[in-house]
Amino acid sequence: MGPSLNGEFLRVVEEAAIACARSIGHGRRKHSDRLAVEAMRAAMETMPINGTIVIGEGERDEAPMLFVGEKVGMGGDHIEVDIAVDPLEGTNLCATGAPNAIAVLAASEKGGLLHAPDLYMEKLAVGPAAKGRLHLDYPVEKNLLLLAEAHQRPVEELTIVVMDRPRHDGLVADIRKVGARIQLIGDGDLSAAISAAVSGTGIHALMGIGGAPEGVLSAAALKCLGGEIQGRLRVDTNTASREKAESMGVDFDHIYTTEELAPGQHIIFAACGVTKGNLLDGVHSFGYGHRTHSLILTTIPRRVRFVETVHLNAEAGHTVRF
């Protein structure tokens, strides 16, 4: 995979973000997701790749496109690429106008991204400063003390992101007992995992249970950023059965590392803000176009780029103000 694909994948997430931004605050989560999926799929049609979706719109979203196994791009003799997508990470966030909704994808050479089943995953995500220090099986108190030591600050100044779910009541109590701050989120733990590895976001770790496909996307981003995620798959009655998952080779006792979730050497990760968030600004629309704020990460070369783009309508004749 060469640098020429970076701009192509950036374009894909920008198109998805602009499309679903039109539905911000309308309260129609499935409609928002459909707009993002359709725009992302259309943008991929002209890409010079022979792409395969390895993580896509799963059973919970009931999407007719960007499903696992779907072929995307121009095909033929073009480079083979495995792609993980979440056209709208945080459908509820977009529908309600809440922060941190993003359009996102990760790409790698064939076999470079784990084909994670549509299950839940217990996660621990941290940035480069704490890489290799914490462990998913450590007590919460021990992990927080190690995290504080890694960041050279009191534990009371740490901010841990946790999804606001009843299943996390015990985790929240344990974190507060130690004294760290908690940022409860209603949706979108992928954005939180990435924020833990980006200086200036004010986020130091993600803890708790979220989607396994989002865990793979997080791993791709954190590999580029030098951070770390640890994950253990879990069965939920609303997703695939344990028997089906085990037939796919899932080990429910194994703690998956960043390298196991995203083993590829050549990884491209792209995200575009839909609503304003800790990591990215949202889409701003005006009479003659849109302004987007995106993130593009690569492993070869290892680069982190924040990109602000003004997309002008074809009939635009106005002066662009920066």
C-alpha positions in Angstrom: 0.0 0.0 0.0 1.5 3.3 -1.1 1.0 6.9 0.0 -1.4 7.5 -2.9 -4.1 5.6 -1.0 -3.9 7.9 2.0 -5.8 10.6 0.2 -8.2 8.2 -1.2 -9.2 6.8 2.2 -9.3 10.3 3.6 -11.8 11.2 0.9 -14.0 8.2 1.7 -14.4 9.2 5.4 -15.0 12.8 4.5 -17.8 11.9 2.1 -19.4 9.7 4.8 -19.2 12.4 7.4 -20.6 15.1 5.2 -23.5 12.9 4.2 -24.6 11.9 7.6 -24.0 15.4 9.1 -27.1 16.5 7.4 -29.1 14.4 9.8 -27.5 15.6 13.0 -30.1 16.1 15.8 -33.0 14.7 13.8 -33.3 11.7 16.1 -33.3 9.1 13.4 -30.2 6.9 14.1 -30.9 4.3 11.3 -31.3 7.1 8.8 -28.1 8.7 9.9 -26.3 5.4 9.6 -27.8 4.7 6.1 -26.6 8.1 4.8 -23.0 7.4 6.0 -23.0 3.8 4.6 -24.3 4.8 1.2 -21.8 7.7 0.9 -18.9 5.6 2.0 -19.7 2.7 -0.3 -20.1 5.1 -3.3 -16.8 6.8 -2.5 -15.0 3.4 -2.6 -16.3 2.4 -6.0 -13.6 4.4 -7.9 -10.7 3.5 -5.6 -7.7 1.8 -7.3 -7.9 -1.3 -5.0 -9.1 -4.8 -4.9 -10.7 -4.4 -1.5 -12.5 -6.8 0.9 -14.6 -5.7 3.8 -13.4 -7.7 6.8 -15.2 -5.7 9.4 -18.4 -3.9 8.3 -21.9 -3.1 9.2 -22.8 -6.1 11.4 -25.9 -7.9 12.4 -26.9 -5.1 14.9 -27.1 -2.5 12.1 -28.8 -4.7 9.5 -27.1 -2.9 6.6 -27.5 -4.0 3.0 -23.9 -2.9 2.0 -20.4 -2.7 3.4 -21.1 -6.1 4.9 -18.3 -8.6 5.8 -16.9 -10.2 2.6 -18.2 -7.5 0.2 -15.7 -6.5 -2.5 -15.0 -2.8 -2.9 -12.9 -0.7 -5.2 -12.1 -1.2 -8.9 -10.9 -4.8 -8.4 -9.0 -6.6 -11.1 -5.2 -6.4 -10.8 -5.2 -3.6 -8.2 -3.6 -4.1 -4.8 -5.5 -6.4 -2.4 -6.6 -4.6 0.7 -8.5 -5.6 3.8 -10.8 -2.9 5.1 -12.6 -2.4 8.4 -15.2 0.3 8.4 -17.6 2.0 10.8 -19.3 4.6 8.5 -20.9 6.3 11.5 -19.3 5.4 14.9 -21.8 6.8 17.3 -25.2 6.7 15.5 -27.0 7.8 18.6 -24.6 10.6 19.0 -25.3 11.9 15.5 -29.1 11.4 16.0 -29.1 13.4 19.2 -26.4 16.0 18.3 -24.1 14.7 21.0 -20.3 15.0 20.7 -17.8 12.5 19.3 -19.6 10.9 16.3 -17.1 10.1 13.6 -16.8 8.3 10.3 -13.9 5.9 10.3 -12.1 3.1 8.5 -8.9 1.2 8.7 -7.1 -0.6 5.9 -4.1 -3.0 5.6 -2.6 -5.6 3.4 -4.5 -8.9 3.1 -4.7 -10.5 6.6 -3.6 -7.4 8.4 -6.8 -6.9 10.4 -8.5 -9.5 12.7 -11.9 -10.6 11.5 -13.6 -10.0 14.8 -17.1 -11.5 15.2 -20.0 -9.2 16.1 -19.6 -9.7 19.8 -18.7 -7.5 22.8 -15.2 -7.0 24.0 -13.8 -6.1 27.4 -11.2 -3.4 26.7 -8.4 -1.5 28.2 -6.9 1.2 25.9 -4.0 3.6 26.8 -1.5 5.9 25.1 2.2 5.5 24.6 3.2 6.6 28.1 1.4 3.7 29.7 2.1 1.0 27.0 3.2 -2.3 28.6 2.5 -1.2 32.1 -1.2 -2.1 32.7 -3.0 -5.4 32.3 -6.6 -6.3 31.7 -6.6 -8.8 34.6 -5.1 -6.4 37.1 -7.5 -4.9 39.7 -8.8 -1.4 38.7 -6.9 0.2 41.6 -3.6 -1.3 40.5 -4.1 -0.2 36.9 -5.0 3.4 37.9 -2.0 3.7 40.1 0.3 2.4 37.3 -1.4 4.8 34.9 -0.9 7.7 37.3 2.8 6.8 37.6 3.2 6.6 33.8 1.7 10.0 33.3 3.5 11.5 36.3 0.4 12.9 37.9 -1.8 12.2 40.9 -4.5 9.6 40.3 -7.1 12.3 41.0 -6.0 14.0 37.8 -6.6 11.0 35.5 -9.7 10.9 33.3 -11.0 7.5 32.4 -13.7 7.1 29.7 -16.4 4.5 30.4 -19.6 3.8 28.4 -22.7 4.7 30.4 -24.2 1.2 30.7 -25.6 -0.7 33.7 -22.9 -3.4 33.1 -20.3 -0.9 34.2 -21.8 0.1 37.6 -19.1 -2.0 39.4 -16.3 -0.5 37.3 -17.5 3.0 37.8 -17.6 2.4 41.6 -14.1 1.0 41.6 -12.7 3.9 39.6 -14.3 6.5 41.9 -13.1 4.6 45.0 -9.5 5.1 43.8 -10.3 8.8 43.1 -9.9 9.2 39.3 -12.2 11.2 37.2 -14.7 9.5 34.9 -16.1 10.7 31.6 -19.3 8.7 30.9 -20.2 8.4 27.3 -23.4 7.2 25.7 -21.8 5.8 22.6 -18.6 5.8 20.6 -15.8 4.1 22.5 -13.6 4.1 19.4 -13.1 7.8 19.6 -12.4 7.5 23.3 -9.7 4.8 22.7 -7.9 7.0 20.2 -8.2 10.1 22.4 -6.3 8.2 25.1 -3.2 8.2 22.8 -3.4 11.8 21.6 -1.9 14.5 23.8 -4.2 17.4 24.7 -7.5 15.5 24.7 -7.6 15.2 28.5 -8.3 11.4 28.2 -5.9 8.9 29.8 -7.6 5.5 29.3 -10.7 3.7 28.1 -12.0 0.9 30.3 -15.1 -1.3 30.0 -17.0 -3.4 27.5 -17.9 -2.3 24.0 -18.1 -3.7 20.5 -15.4 -6.1 19.3 -15.3 -4.7 15.7 -14.6 -1.2 17.2 -11.8 -2.9 19.2 -10.1 -3.9 16.0 -10.4 -0.4 14.6 -9.1 1.0 17.8 -6.1 -1.4 17.6 -5.3 -0.1 14.1 -5.3 3.5 15.2 -3.3 2.8 18.4 -0.7 0.8 16.6 -0.1 3.9 14.4 0.0 6.1 17.5 2.2 3.9 19.6 -0.5 3.2 22.1 -2.0 -0.1 23.3 -5.3 -1.9 23.6 -6.0 -5.2 25.3 -9.3 -7.0 24.6 -11.2 -10.1 25.7 -14.2 -11.3 23.7 -17.5 -11.8 25.5 -20.9 -13.3 24.6 -24.0 -11.2 24.8 -27.5 -12.6 24.3 -28.2 -9.9 21.6 -25.3 -11.0 19.4 -23.9 -14.2 18.0 -24.2 -17.3 20.1 -21.2 -18.7 21.9 -21.3 -21.8 19.7 -21.2 -19.8 16.5 -18.3 -17.7 17.8 -16.3 -20.7 18.9 -16.8 -22.3 15.5 -15.0 -19.2 14.1 -12.0 -19.9 16.4 -12.9 -17.4 19.1 -11.0 -18.0 22.4 -13.0 -16.4 25.2 -10.2 -16.8 27.7 -7.5 -15.1 25.5 -6.5 -11.5 25.9 -6.0 -10.1 22.5 -3.1 -7.6 22.1 -2.8 -4.7 19.7 -0.6 -6.8 17.4 -3.1 -9.6 17.4 -6.0 -7.3 16.6 -4.1 -5.4 13.9 -1.1 -7.5 12.8 -0.6 -5.7 9.4 2.6 -4.0 8.6 1.1 -1.4 6.4 -1.9 0.2 8.1 -3.9 3.3 7.1 -6.4 4.7 9.6 -8.7 7.5 8.6 -11.4 9.3 10.6 -13.5 12.4 10.0 -15.5 14.2 12.7 -19.3 14.3 12.3 -20.1 16.1 15.5 -17.6 18.1 17.5 -15.6 16.0 20.0 -12.5 15.6 22.1 -10.4 14.5 19.1 -12.0 16.0 16.0 -14.2 18.9 15.2 -17.5 18.2 13.5 -18.7 19.0 10.0 -19.5 22.7 9.4 -21.9 23.4 6.6 -22.4 26.8 4.9 -24.0 28.1 1.8 -21.3 27.0 -0.6 -19.9 23.9 0.9 -18.6 22.1 4.0 -15.6 22.2 6.3 -14.3 18.9 7.7 -11.7 18.0 10.3 -10.0 14.6 9.8 -7.3 12.4 11.1 -5.1 10.2 9.0 -2.6 7.7 10.6 -0.1 5.4 8.9 2.5 2.9 10.1 4.8 3.2 7.0 5.8 6.0 7.2 4.7 6.5 10.8 2.8 9.7 10.5 -0.1 11.5 12.3 -1.9 14.1 10.3 -4.8 16.3 11.3 -6.4 17.6 8.1 -8.9 20.5 7.7 -10.6 20.6 4.4 -13.1 23.0 2.7 -15.3 21.2 0.2 -16.8 23.7 -2.2 -20.0 23.1 -4.1 -19.6 23.0 -7.9 -21.4 26.3 -8.3 -19.5 28.0 -5.5 -18.4 31.5 -6.4 -17.7 32.8 -2.9 -14.5 33.8 -1.2 -13.4 31.1 1.2 -12.6 32.6 4.7 -10.0 30.8 6.9 
